[in-house]
Amino acid sequence: MLEGLRQCFEFINSAEPYDPVTHRFVFHYRFKGKTGTYLHLRDEKLAIESENGKYVYFTMFKDIFKQ
């Protein structure tokens, strides 16, 4: 894992007080394909609290190159 990305996840996992509903994290990645073209990807992570008090986590991916 890239050092910068590892540091981001460490920050997210150590946030105090822990309340994932109040935080939304977005990462932007750039991947180079076999043809030499790049894919720009948005990775958004968020959570909602269910009626029973447990968290439901979501990850949303979007190709942002075509915006």
N, CA, C and O atoms as a Tripos MOL2 file, in Angstrom:
@<TRIPOS>MOLECULE
protein
  268   267    67     0     0
PROTEIN
NO_CHARGES

@<TRIPOS>ATOM
      1 N           0.8610   -1.1810    0.0000 N.3       1 MET1
      2 CA          0.0000    0.0000    0.0000 C.3       1 MET1
      3 C           0.9000    1.2350    0.0000 C.2       1 MET1
      4 O           1.9410    1.2640    0.6570 O.2       1 MET1
      5 N           0.4900    2.2240   -0.7290 N.am      2 LEU2
      6 CA          1.2480    3.4610   -0.7670 C.3       2 LEU2
      7 C           1.2570    4.1180    0.6030 C.2       2 LEU2
      8 O           0.2570    4.0860    1.3220 O.2       2 LEU2
      9 N           2.3720    4.7050    0.9580 N.am      3 GLU3
     10 CA          2.5230    5.3100    2.2830 C.3       3 GLU3
     11 C           1.4680    6.3750    2.5640 C.2       3 GLU3
     12 O           0.9000    6.3950    3.6560 O.2       3 GLU3
     13 N           1.1960    7.2490    1.6190 N.am      4 GLY4
     14 CA          0.2010    8.2980    1.8270 C.3       4 GLY4
     15 C          -1.1880    7.7360    2.0700 C.2       4 GLY4
     16 O          -1.9180    8.2370    2.9250 O.2       4 GLY4
     17 N          -1.5600    6.7080    1.3330 N.am      5 LEU5
     18 CA         -2.8680    6.0800    1.5070 C.3       5 LEU5
     19 C          -2.9450    5.3800    2.8630 C.2       5 LEU5
     20 O          -3.9760    5.4370    3.5330 O.2       5 LEU5
     21 N          -1.8700    4.7280    3.2660 N.am      6 ARG6
     22 CA         -1.8320    4.0700    4.5730 C.3       6 ARG6
     23 C          -2.0230    5.0960    5.6840 C.2       6 ARG6
     24 O          -2.7440    4.8330    6.6470 O.2       6 ARG6
     25 N          -1.3910    6.2590    5.5660 N.am      7 GLN7
     26 CA         -1.5320    7.3170    6.5690 C.3       7 GLN7
     27 C          -2.9750    7.8220    6.6290 C.2       7 GLN7
     28 O          -3.4840    8.0990    7.7150 O.2       7 GLN7
     29 N          -3.6270    7.9450    5.4970 N.am      8 CYS8
     30 CA         -5.0320    8.3750    5.4800 C.3       8 CYS8
     31 C          -5.9090    7.3910    6.2370 C.2       8 CYS8
     32 O          -6.7470    7.8010    7.0400 O.2       8 CYS8
     33 N          -5.7270    6.0970    5.9920 N.am      9 PHE9
     34 CA         -6.5340    5.1010    6.6910 C.3       9 PHE9
     35 C          -6.2280    5.0730    8.1840 C.2       9 PHE9
     36 O          -7.1320    4.8590    8.9920 O.2       9 PHE9
     37 N          -4.9800    5.2830    8.5620 N.am     10 GLU10
     38 CA         -4.6510    5.3600    9.9900 C.3      10 GLU10
     39 C          -5.3700    6.5350   10.6420 C.2      10 GLU10
     40 O          -5.8860    6.4060   11.7520 O.2      10 GLU10
     41 N          -5.4090    7.6790    9.9640 N.am     11 PHE11
     42 CA         -6.1100    8.8480   10.4820 C.3      11 PHE11
     43 C          -7.6020    8.5560   10.6440 C.2      11 PHE11
     44 O          -8.1940    8.8710   11.6760 O.2      11 PHE11
     45 N          -8.1990    7.9590    9.6290 N.am     12 ILE12
     46 CA         -9.6240    7.6410    9.6810 C.3      12 ILE12
     47 C          -9.9240    6.7080   10.8520 C.2      12 ILE12
     48 O         -10.8770    6.9280   11.5990 O.2      12 ILE12
     49 N          -9.1120    5.6720   11.0070 N.am     13 ASN13
     50 CA         -9.3660    4.6670   12.0390 C.3      13 ASN13
     51 C          -9.0780    5.1710   13.4520 C.2      13 ASN13
     52 O          -9.5380    4.5660   14.4210 O.2      13 ASN13
     53 N          -8.3260    6.2680   13.5910 N.am     14 SER14
     54 CA         -7.9970    6.7670   14.9280 C.3      14 SER14
     55 C          -8.7820    8.0310   15.2850 C.2      14 SER14
     56 O          -8.5320    8.6240   16.3340 O.2      14 SER14
     57 N          -9.7110    8.4510   14.4480 N.am     15 ALA15
     58 CA        -10.4810    9.6740   14.7060 C.3      15 ALA15
     59 C         -11.2760    9.5370   16.0020 C.2      15 ALA15
     60 O         -11.9420    8.5260   16.2230 O.2      15 ALA15
     61 N         -11.2070   10.5380   16.8390 N.am     16 GLU16
     62 CA        -11.9330   10.5420   18.1180 C.3      16 GLU16
     63 C         -12.7590   11.8110   18.2150 C.2      16 GLU16
     64 O         -12.2700   12.8580   17.7900 O.2      16 GLU16
     65 N         -13.9410   11.7960   18.7270 N.am     17 PRO17
     66 CA        -14.6770   10.5850   19.0750 C.3      17 PRO17
     67 C         -15.1260    9.8640   17.8140 C.2      17 PRO17
     68 O         -15.3620   10.4860   16.7780 O.2      17 PRO17
     69 N         -15.2400    8.5630   17.9150 N.am     18 TYR18
     70 CA        -15.5990    7.7550   16.7500 C.3      18 TYR18
     71 C         -17.0910    7.8890   16.4750 C.2      18 TYR18
     72 O         -17.9160    7.3680   17.2250 O.2      18 TYR18
     73 N         -17.4270    8.5750   15.4200 N.am     19 ASP19
     74 CA        -18.8140    8.7050   14.9770 C.3      19 ASP19
     75 C         -18.7940    8.7660   13.4540 C.2      19 ASP19
     76 O         -18.6920    9.8510   12.8810 O.2      19 ASP19
     77 N         -18.8920    7.6090   12.7900 N.am     20 PRO20
     78 CA        -18.7640    7.5790   11.3300 C.3      20 PRO20
     79 C         -19.8550    8.3540   10.5990 C.2      20 PRO20
     80 O         -19.6860    8.6780    9.4240 O.2      20 PRO20
     81 N         -20.9560    8.6550   11.2550 N.am     21 VAL21
     82 CA        -22.0270    9.3990   10.5950 C.3      21 VAL21
     83 C         -21.6000   10.8400   10.3330 C.2      21 VAL21
     84 O         -22.0840   11.4620    9.3870 O.2      21 VAL21
     85 N         -20.7070   11.3760   11.1500 N.am     22 THR22
     86 CA        -20.2820   12.7700   11.0000 C.3      22 THR22
     87 C         -19.1070   12.9400   10.0380 C.2      22 THR22
     88 O         -18.7010   14.0680    9.7600 O.2      22 THR22
     89 N         -18.5590   11.8430    9.5290 N.am     23 HIS23
     90 CA        -17.3990   11.9180    8.6380 C.3      23 HIS23
     91 C         -17.6990   11.2180    7.3270 C.2      23 HIS23
     92 O         -18.3160   10.1520    7.2980 O.2      23 HIS23
     93 N         -17.2590   11.8270    6.2580 N.am     24 ARG24
     94 CA        -17.3430   11.2280    4.9270 C.3      24 ARG24
     95 C         -15.9540   11.4020    4.3080 C.2      24 ARG24
     96 O         -15.3940   12.4980    4.3200 O.2      24 ARG24
     97 N         -15.4200   10.3370    3.7810 N.am     25 PHE25
     98 CA        -14.0710   10.3800    3.2280 C.3      25 PHE25
     99 C         -14.1230   10.1140    1.7330 C.2      25 PHE25
    100 O         -14.8550    9.2400    1.2690 O.2      25 PHE25
    101 N         -13.3380   10.8770    0.9880 N.am     26 VAL26
    102 CA        -13.2820   10.7260   -0.4620 C.3      26 VAL26
    103 C         -11.8220   10.6040   -0.8810 C.2      26 VAL26
    104 O         -10.9860   11.4290   -0.5130 O.2      26 VAL26
    105 N         -11.5330    9.5720   -1.6470 N.am     27 PHE27
    106 CA        -10.2050    9.3520   -2.2010 C.3      27 PHE27
    107 C         -10.3100    9.4290   -3.7200 C.2      27 PHE27
    108 O         -11.2990    8.9860   -4.3050 O.2      27 PHE27
    109 N          -9.2970    9.9870   -4.3470 N.am     28 HIS28
    110 CA         -9.2220   10.0220   -5.8080 C.3      28 HIS28
    111 C          -8.0120    9.1920   -6.2170 C.2      28 HIS28
    112 O          -6.9040    9.4000   -5.7240 O.2      28 HIS28
    113 N          -8.2430    8.2460   -7.1310 N.am     29 TYR29
    114 CA         -7.1790    7.3820   -7.6300 C.3      29 TYR29
    115 C          -7.0290    7.6040   -9.1300 C.2      29 TYR29
    116 O          -7.9680    8.0090   -9.8160 O.2      29 TYR29
    117 N          -5.8430    7.3330   -9.6100 N.am     30 ARG30
    118 CA         -5.5830    7.3620  -11.0420 C.3      30 ARG30
    119 C          -4.8630    6.0680  -11.3890 C.2      30 ARG30
    120 O          -3.7850    5.7910  -10.8630 O.2      30 ARG30
    121 N          -5.4600    5.2720  -12.2770 N.am     31 PHE31
    122 CA         -4.8890    4.0010  -12.6970 C.3      31 PHE31
    123 C          -4.5480    4.0710  -14.1760 C.2      31 PHE31
    124 O          -5.3140    4.6070  -14.9760 O.2      31 PHE31
    125 N          -3.4100    3.5340  -14.5250 N.am     32 LYS32
    126 CA         -2.9950    3.4920  -15.9280 C.3      32 LYS32
    127 C          -3.3580    2.1300  -16.5070 C.2      32 LYS32
    128 O          -2.9640    1.0940  -15.9720 O.2      32 LYS32
    129 N          -4.1180    2.1400  -17.6110 N.am     33 GLY33
    130 CA         -4.5470    0.9130  -18.2610 C.3      33 GLY33
    131 C          -3.5050    0.3550  -19.2090 C.2      33 GLY33
    132 O          -2.4540    0.9590  -19.4210 O.2      33 GLY33
    133 N          -3.8050   -0.7990  -19.7740 N.am     34 LYS34
    134 CA         -2.8860   -1.4670  -20.7000 C.3      34 LYS34
    135 C          -2.5930   -0.6250  -21.9330 C.2      34 LYS34
    136 O          -1.5060   -0.7200  -22.5030 O.2      34 LYS34
    137 N          -3.5520    0.2000  -22.3520 N.am     35 THR35
    138 CA         -3.3760    1.0140  -23.5610 C.3      35 THR35
    139 C          -2.6480    2.3260  -23.2820 C.2      35 THR35
    140 O          -2.3800    3.1040  -24.1970 O.2      35 THR35
    141 N          -2.3290    2.5620  -22.0020 N.am     36 GLY36
    142 CA         -1.6420    3.7990  -21.6460 C.3      36 GLY36
    143 C          -2.5680    4.9240  -21.2260 C.2      36 GLY36
    144 O          -2.1090    5.9890  -20.8130 O.2      36 GLY36
    145 N          -3.8670    4.6950  -21.3290 N.am     37 THR37
    146 CA         -4.8230    5.7130  -20.9000 C.3      37 THR37
    147 C          -5.0640    5.5800  -19.3890 C.2      37 THR37
    148 O          -4.8330    4.5240  -18.8000 O.2      37 THR37
    149 N          -5.5280    6.6630  -18.7850 N.am     38 TYR38
    150 CA         -5.7370    6.6830  -17.3460 C.3      38 TYR38
    151 C          -7.2150    6.6350  -16.9990 C.2      38 TYR38
    152 O          -8.0450    7.2290  -17.6860 O.2      38 TYR38
    153 N          -7.5330    5.9230  -15.9270 N.am     39 LEU39
    154 CA         -8.8630    5.8810  -15.3430 C.3      39 LEU39
    155 C          -8.7980    6.7010  -14.0600 C.2      39 LEU39
    156 O          -7.9570    6.4440  -13.1980 O.2      39 LEU39
    157 N          -9.6720    7.6740  -13.9340 N.am     40 HIS40
    158 CA         -9.7480    8.4980  -12.7320 C.3      40 HIS40
    159 C         -10.9480    8.0270  -11.9270 C.2      40 HIS40
    160 O         -12.0830    8.0810  -12.4010 O.2      40 HIS40
    161 N         -10.6980    7.5700  -10.7170 N.am     41 LEU41
    162 CA        -11.7310    6.9450   -9.9070 C.3      41 LEU41
    163 C         -11.9240    7.7140   -8.6040 C.2      41 LEU41
    164 O         -10.9570    8.0610   -7.9270 O.2      41 LEU41
    165 N         -13.1830    7.9750   -8.2620 N.am     42 ARG42
    166 CA        -13.5510    8.5910   -6.9780 C.3      42 ARG42
    167 C         -14.0740    7.4770   -6.0870 C.2      42 ARG42
    168 O         -14.9710    6.7300   -6.4760 O.2      42 ARG42
    169 N         -13.5120    7.3690   -4.8890 N.am     43 ASP43
    170 CA        -13.8770    6.3450   -3.9060 C.3      43 ASP43
    171 C         -14.3910    7.0780   -2.6730 C.2      43 ASP43
    172 O         -13.6130    7.6940   -1.9440 O.2      43 ASP43
    173 N         -15.6980    7.0130   -2.4390 N.am     44 GLU44
    174 CA        -16.3130    7.7310   -1.3220 C.3      44 GLU44
    175 C         -16.7960    6.7390   -0.2770 C.2      44 GLU44
    176 O         -17.4680    5.7600   -0.6010 O.2      44 GLU44
    177 N         -16.4490    6.9970    0.9780 N.am     45 LYS45
    178 CA        -16.8140    6.1080    2.0760 C.3      45 LYS45
    179 C         -17.6700    6.8800    3.0810 C.2      45 LYS45
    180 O         -17.3130    7.9790    3.5060 O.2      45 LYS45
    181 N         -18.8050    6.2840    3.4500 N.am     46 LEU46
    182 CA        -19.6890    6.9200    4.4110 C.3      46 LEU46
    183 C         -20.4490    5.8570    5.1810 C.2      46 LEU46
    184 O         -20.4240    4.6780    4.8250 O.2      46 LEU46
    185 N         -21.1290    6.2850    6.2480 N.am     47 ALA47
    186 CA        -21.9060    5.3680    7.0720 C.3      47 ALA47
    187 C         -23.2030    6.0330    7.4790 C.2      47 ALA47
    188 O         -23.2940    7.2570    7.5830 O.2      47 ALA47
    189 N         -24.2020    5.2020    7.7050 N.am     48 ILE48
    190 CA        -25.4550    5.6780    8.2910 C.3      48 ILE48
    191 C         -25.7460    4.7850    9.4930 C.2      48 ILE48
    192 O         -25.3170    3.6320    9.5420 O.2      48 ILE48
    193 N         -26.4720    5.3260   10.4520 N.am     49 GLU49
    194 CA        -26.8210    4.5420   11.6320 C.3      49 GLU49
    195 C         -28.2080    3.9440   11.4370 C.2      49 GLU49
    196 O         -29.1510    4.6510   11.0800 O.2      49 GLU49
    197 N         -28.3300    2.6510   11.6700 N.am     50 SER50
    198 CA        -29.6180    1.9790   11.5020 C.3      50 SER50
    199 C         -30.5030    2.2200   12.7180 C.2      50 SER50
    200 O         -30.0610    2.7930   13.7140 O.2      50 SER50
    201 N         -31.7380    1.7840   12.6320 N.am     51 GLU51
    202 CA        -32.6870    1.9750   13.7230 C.3      51 GLU51
    203 C         -32.2670    1.2650   15.0060 C.2      51 GLU51
    204 O         -32.6460    1.6820   16.1000 O.2      51 GLU51
    205 N         -31.4810    0.1870   14.8740 N.am     52 ASN52
    206 CA        -31.0420   -0.5390   16.0670 C.3      52 ASN52
    207 C         -29.6900   -0.0380   16.5990 C.2      52 ASN52
    208 O         -29.0910   -0.6700   17.4690 O.2      52 ASN52
    209 N         -29.2180    1.0900   16.0760 N.am     53 GLY53
    210 CA        -27.9880    1.7020   16.5790 C.3      53 GLY53
    211 C         -26.7040    1.1720   15.9840 C.2      53 GLY53
    212 O         -25.6210    1.5870   16.3970 O.2      53 GLY53
    213 N         -26.7940    0.2630   15.0220 N.am     54 LYS54
    214 CA        -25.5910   -0.2510   14.3580 C.3      54 LYS54
    215 C         -25.3300    0.5590   13.1020 C.2      54 LYS54
    216 O         -26.2480    1.1270   12.5090 O.2      54 LYS54
    217 N         -24.0610    0.6040   12.7020 N.am     55 TYR55
    218 CA        -23.6760    1.3690   11.5230 C.3      55 TYR55
    219 C         -23.7070    0.5000   10.2720 C.2      55 TYR55
    220 O         -23.3130   -0.6660   10.2940 O.2      55 TYR55
    221 N         -24.1810    1.0900    9.1880 N.am     56 VAL56
    222 CA        -24.1540    0.4610    7.8720 C.3      56 VAL56
    223 C         -23.1720    1.2800    7.0460 C.2      56 VAL56
    224 O         -23.3500    2.4850    6.8710 O.2      56 VAL56
    225 N         -22.1300    0.6180    6.5390 N.am     57 TYR57
    226 CA        -21.0610    1.2950    5.8140 C.3      57 TYR57
    227 C         -21.2570    1.1370    4.3110 C.2      57 TYR57
    228 O         -21.6580    0.0770    3.8310 O.2      57 TYR57
    229 N         -20.9690    2.2030    3.5790 N.am     58 PHE58
    230 CA        -21.0990    2.2170    2.1290 C.3      58 PHE58
    231 C         -19.7900    2.6870    1.5080 C.2      58 PHE58
    232 O         -19.0820    3.5280    2.0620 O.2      58 PHE58
    233 N         -19.4930    2.1300    0.3580 N.am     59 THR59
    234 CA        -18.4000    2.6040   -0.4790 C.3      59 THR59
    235 C         -18.9720    2.8230   -1.8660 C.2      59 THR59
    236 O         -19.5850    1.9280   -2.4470 O.2      59 THR59
    237 N         -18.7650    4.0270   -2.3910 N.am     60 MET60
    238 CA        -19.2690    4.3450   -3.7230 C.3      60 MET60
    239 C         -18.0950    4.6680   -4.6400 C.2      60 MET60
    240 O         -17.2210    5.4600   -4.2870 O.2      60 MET60
    241 N         -18.0810    4.0570   -5.8050 N.am     61 PHE61
    242 CA        -17.0450    4.3110   -6.7960 C.3      61 PHE61
    243 C         -17.6690    5.0160   -7.9980 C.2      61 PHE61
    244 O         -18.8000    4.7230   -8.3860 O.2      61 PHE61
    245 N         -16.9240    5.9400   -8.5760 N.am     62 LYS62
    246 CA        -17.4010    6.6480   -9.7570 C.3      62 LYS62
    247 C         -16.2070    6.9770  -10.6510 C.2      62 LYS62
    248 O         -15.1670    7.4340  -10.1770 O.2      62 LYS62
    249 N         -16.3750    6.7390  -11.9430 N.am     63 ASP63
    250 CA        -15.3800    7.1430  -12.9350 C.3      63 ASP63
    251 C         -15.5380    8.6400  -13.1270 C.2      63 ASP63
    252 O         -16.5290    9.0820  -13.7090 O.2      63 ASP63
    253 N         -14.5870    9.4270  -12.6540 N.am     64 ILE64
    254 CA        -14.7340   10.8870  -12.7030 C.3      64 ILE64
    255 C         -14.0420   11.5180  -13.9140 C.2      64 ILE64
    256 O         -14.0590   12.7390  -14.0710 O.2      64 ILE64
    257 N         -13.4430   10.7040  -14.7530 N.am     65 PHE65
    258 CA        -12.7730   11.2370  -15.9330 C.3      65 PHE65
    259 C         -13.7830   11.8260  -16.9200 C.2      65 PHE65
    260 O         -13.4670   12.7770  -17.6340 O.2      65 PHE65
    261 N         -14.9850   11.2720  -16.9620 N.am     66 LYS66
    262 CA        -15.9780   11.6450  -17.9610 C.3      66 LYS66
    263 C         -16.9390   12.7110  -17.4770 C.2      66 LYS66
    264 O         -18.0020   12.8780  -18.0750 O.2      66 LYS66
    265 N         -16.6130   13.4380  -16.4210 N.am     67 GLN67
    266 CA        -17.5250   14.4600  -15.8950 C.3      67 GLN67
    267 C         -17.6390   15.6340  -16.8210 C.2      67 GLN67
    268 O         -18.3660   16.5840  -16.5280 O.2      67 GLN67
@<TRIPOS>BOND
     1     1     2 1
     2     2     3 1
     3     3     4 2
     4     3     5 am
     5     5     6 1
     6     6     7 1
     7     7     8 2
     8     7     9 am
     9     9    10 1
    10    10    11 1
    11    11    12 2
    12    11    13 am
    13    13    14 1
    14    14    15 1
    15    15    16 2
    16    15    17 am
    17    17    18 1
    18    18    19 1
    19    19    20 2
    20    19    21 am
    21    21    22 1
    22    22    23 1
    23    23    24 2
    24    23    25 am
    25    25    26 1
    26    26    27 1
    27    27    28 2
    28    27    29 am
    29    29    30 1
    30    30    31 1
    31    31    32 2
    32    31    33 am
    33    33    34 1
    34    34    35 1
    35    35    36 2
    36    35    37 am
    37    37    38 1
    38    38    39 1
    39    39    40 2
    40    39    41 am
    41    41    42 1
    42    42    43 1
    43    43    44 2
    44    43    45 am
    45    45    46 1
    46    46    47 1
    47    47    48 2
    48    47    49 am
    49    49    50 1
    50    50    51 1
    51    51    52 2
    52    51    53 am
    53    53    54 1
    54    54    55 1
    55    55    56 2
    56    55    57 am
    57    57    58 1
    58    58    59 1
    59    59    60 2
    60    59    61 am
    61    61    62 1
    62    62    63 1
    63    63    64 2
    64    63    65 am
    65    65    66 1
    66    66    67 1
    67    67    68 2
    68    67    69 am
    69    69    70 1
    70    70    71 1
    71    71    72 2
    72    71    73 am
    73    73    74 1
    74    74    75 1
    75    75    76 2
    76    75    77 am
    77    77    78 1
    78    78    79 1
    79    79    80 2
    80    79    81 am
    81    81    82 1
    82    82    83 1
    83    83    84 2
    84    83    85 am
    85    85    86 1
    86    86    87 1
    87    87    88 2
    88    87    89 am
    89    89    90 1
    90    90    91 1
    91    91    92 2
    92    91    93 am
    93    93    94 1
    94    94    95 1
    95    95    96 2
    96    95    97 am
    97    97    98 1
    98    98    99 1
    99    99   100 2
   100    99   101 am
   101   101   102 1
   102   102   103 1
   103   103   104 2
   104   103   105 am
   105   105   106 1
   106   106   107 1
   107   107   108 2
   108   107   109 am
   109   109   110 1
   110   110   111 1
   111   111   112 2
   112   111   113 am
   113   113   114 1
   114   114   115 1
   115   115   116 2
   116   115   117 am
   117   117   118 1
   118   118   119 1
   119   119   120 2
   120   119   121 am
   121   121   122 1
   122   122   123 1
   123   123   124 2
   124   123   125 am
   125   125   126 1
   126   126   127 1
   127   127   128 2
   128   127   129 am
   129   129   130 1
   130   130   131 1
   131   131   132 2
   132   131   133 am
   133   133   134 1
   134   134   135 1
   135   135   136 2
   136   135   137 am
   137   137   138 1
   138   138   139 1
   139   139   140 2
   140   139   141 am
   141   141   142 1
   142   142   143 1
   143   143   144 2
   144   143   145 am
   145   145   146 1
   146   146   147 1
   147   147   148 2
   148   147   149 am
   149   149   150 1
   150   150   151 1
   151   151   152 2
   152   151   153 am
   153   153   154 1
   154   154   155 1
   155   155   156 2
   156   155   157 am
   157   157   158 1
   158   158   159 1
   159   159   160 2
   160   159   161 am
   161   161   162 1
   162   162   163 1
   163   163   164 2
   164   163   165 am
   165   165   166 1
   166   166   167 1
   167   167   168 2
   168   167   169 am
   169   169   170 1
   170   170   171 1
   171   171   172 2
   172   171   173 am
   173   173   174 1
   174   174   175 1
   175   175   176 2
   176   175   177 am
   177   177   178 1
   178   178   179 1
   179   179   180 2
   180   179   181 am
   181   181   182 1
   182   182   183 1
   183   183   184 2
   184   183   185 am
   185   185   186 1
   186   186   187 1
   187   187   188 2
   188   187   189 am
   189   189   190 1
   190   190   191 1
   191   191   192 2
   192   191   193 am
   193   193   194 1
   194   194   195 1
   195   195   196 2
   196   195   197 am
   197   197   198 1
   198   198   199 1
   199   199   200 2
   200   199   201 am
   201   201   202 1
   202   202   203 1
   203   203   204 2
   204   203   205 am
   205   205   206 1
   206   206   207 1
   207   207   208 2
   208   207   209 am
   209   209   210 1
   210   210   211 1
   211   211   212 2
   212   211   213 am
   213   213   214 1
   214   214   215 1
   215   215   216 2
   216   215   217 am
   217   217   218 1
   218   218   219 1
   219   219   220 2
   220   219   221 am
   221   221   222 1
   222   222   223 1
   223   223   224 2
   224   223   225 am
   225   225   226 1
   226   226   227 1
   227   227   228 2
   228   227   229 am
   229   229   230 1
   230   230   231 1
   231   231   232 2
   232   231   233 am
   233   233   234 1
   234   234   235 1
   235   235   236 2
   236   235   237 am
   237   237   238 1
   238   238   239 1
   239   239   240 2
   240   239   241 am
   241   241   242 1
   242   242   243 1
   243   243   244 2
   244   243   245 am
   245   245   246 1
   246   246   247 1
   247   247   248 2
   248   247   249 am
   249   249   250 1
   250   250   251 1
   251   251   252 2
   252   251   253 am
   253   253   254 1
   254   254   255 1
   255   255   256 2
   256   255   257 am
   257   257   258 1
   258   258   259 1
   259   259   260 2
   260   259   261 am
   261   261   262 1
   262   262   263 1
   263   263   264 2
   264   263   265 am
   265   265   266 1
   266   266   267 1
   267   267   268 2
@<TRIPOS>SUBSTRUCTURE
     1 MET1         2 RESIDUE 1 A MET
     2 LEU2         6 RESIDUE 1 A LEU
     3 GLU3        10 RESIDUE 1 A GLU
     4 GLY4        14 RESIDUE 1 A GLY
     5 LEU5        18 RESIDUE 1 A LEU
     6 ARG6        22 RESIDUE 1 A ARG
     7 GLN7        26 RESIDUE 1 A GLN
     8 CYS8        30 RESIDUE 1 A CYS
     9 PHE9        34 RESIDUE 1 A PHE
    10 GLU10       38 RESIDUE 1 A GLU
    11 PHE11       42 RESIDUE 1 A PHE
    12 ILE12       46 RESIDUE 1 A ILE
    13 ASN13       50 RESIDUE 1 A ASN
    14 SER14       54 RESIDUE 1 A SER
    15 ALA15       58 RESIDUE 1 A ALA
    16 GLU16       62 RESIDUE 1 A GLU
    17 PRO17       66 RESIDUE 1 A PRO
    18 TYR18       70 RESIDUE 1 A TYR
    19 ASP19       74 RESIDUE 1 A ASP
    20 PRO20       78 RESIDUE 1 A PRO
    21 VAL21       82 RESIDUE 1 A VAL
    22 THR22       86 RESIDUE 1 A THR
    23 HIS23       90 RESIDUE 1 A HIS
    24 ARG24       94 RESIDUE 1 A ARG
    25 PHE25       98 RESIDUE 1 A PHE
    26 VAL26      102 RESIDUE 1 A VAL
    27 PHE27      106 RESIDUE 1 A PHE
    28 HIS28      110 RESIDUE 1 A HIS
    29 TYR29      114 RESIDUE 1 A TYR
    30 ARG30      118 RESIDUE 1 A ARG
    31 PHE31      122 RESIDUE 1 A PHE
    32 LYS32      126 RESIDUE 1 A LYS
    33 GLY33      130 RESIDUE 1 A GLY
    34 LYS34      134 RESIDUE 1 A LYS
    35 THR35      138 RESIDUE 1 A THR
    36 GLY36      142 RESIDUE 1 A GLY
    37 THR37      146 RESIDUE 1 A THR
    38 TYR38      150 RESIDUE 1 A TYR
    39 LEU39      154 RESIDUE 1 A LEU
    40 HIS40      158 RESIDUE 1 A HIS
    41 LEU41      162 RESIDUE 1 A LEU
    42 ARG42      166 RESIDUE 1 A ARG
    43 ASP43      170 RESIDUE 1 A ASP
    44 GLU44      174 RESIDUE 1 A GLU
    45 LYS45      178 RESIDUE 1 A LYS
    46 LEU46      182 RESIDUE 1 A LEU
    47 ALA47      186 RESIDUE 1 A ALA
    48 ILE48      190 RESIDUE 1 A ILE
    49 GLU49      194 RESIDUE 1 A GLU
    50 SER50      198 RESIDUE 1 A SER
    51 GLU51      202 RESIDUE 1 A GLU
    52 ASN52      206 RESIDUE 1 A ASN
    53 GLY53      210 RESIDUE 1 A GLY
    54 LYS54      214 RESIDUE 1 A LYS
    55 TYR55      218 RESIDUE 1 A TYR
    56 VAL56      222 RESIDUE 1 A VAL
    57 TYR57      226 RESIDUE 1 A TYR
    58 PHE58      230 RESIDUE 1 A PHE
    59 THR59      234 RESIDUE 1 A THR
    60 MET60      238 RESIDUE 1 A MET
    61 PHE61      242 RESIDUE 1 A PHE
    62 LYS62      246 RESIDUE 1 A LYS
    63 ASP63      250 RESIDUE 1 A ASP
    64 ILE64      254 RESIDUE 1 A ILE
    65 PHE65      258 RESIDUE 1 A PHE
    66 LYS66      262 RESIDUE 1 A LYS
    67 GLN67      266 RESIDUE 1 A GLN
